């Protein structure tokens, strides 16, 4: 599908065959989701996702999306991509050849409903996203104006992490605690 072609990483789920997932199954970015909470709770999906992260921790690339895409494989439907305009559309030229781009890119790029600044953030000097200034205008008029960095703040080198990475065990513990906080103790 076109959605599969807008990935930056061609194999976001390593060892997909060992998980009984088809290579052709689409992959989604979890930036914006509509969730059936009754089903989520009834089927213990949070618990299953945490278990998938624990069981496959050596292969996990994108923690939340790995869990969502492994556990929900074949069980989700795509929203209109304007609900989650991914920043990569403005920096990945391989999209230009995709069916998605030919059919939907002009609207997706110019008329998003929710902009997902999933690469550089608007307050970072290197951010060239076309909606960055609009974001900053809204923030300047809000109570959060003092909490963002100046757009002049340089980023660390791409080879240096801005904060230490969590260990897989620490990430699973963090996600379990967040799940319990959000959904109650029985959810995790």
C-alpha positions, 0 to 999 in steps of 0.5 A: 500500500502507499502507507507502507511506502512512507516509512523511513525504515524499510523493515520496522519489524525485524524478524516479521516472518518469525512472528507469523506476520506477512511482509506485505502487512501494512505498518502504521505510525501510532501518532494518531489513533482511534481506539475501541477501548472496550475491545482493548481492555477485554482482549488485554491488548496492553498486556500483550503489547508489553509481552511482545516488547519483552519477548522480542526486546533485542529486535525492537526499533520503535517501541510503541509502534513495534508493539502496536504493529505486532499485536494489531497486525491485520486488525486495523484500518487506516485513517485519512493520512491528514490526521497524522501528517508525518514530517518525512514527507518533506525530507524523503524523496523516495515518496515522490515515486510512490502511489501514495504520493502521486494520488494523495501527497499534494493534499497531505502536504498542504492541508493536514488536519494534525501535523506530526513533527516526528523528525525535527521539532519547530523550536529546533533551529534546523527545523525547516518544516513548512508548518513550524512557524505556525506552530510557534505562533500558537505556542507564543500565545499560550501558557507554554511559551516559556517552556520551549527552547528558542529556535536558535538552540542548536541540536546535538550531533546526530551521533550523540543522543539528547538523553540516555537510551532506556534499557529494554527492561527499563522501557518495559517497566516504564510502559507497564507503569504508564499503562497502569496509570492510564488504564488501571492495574489490571490492564498491565 
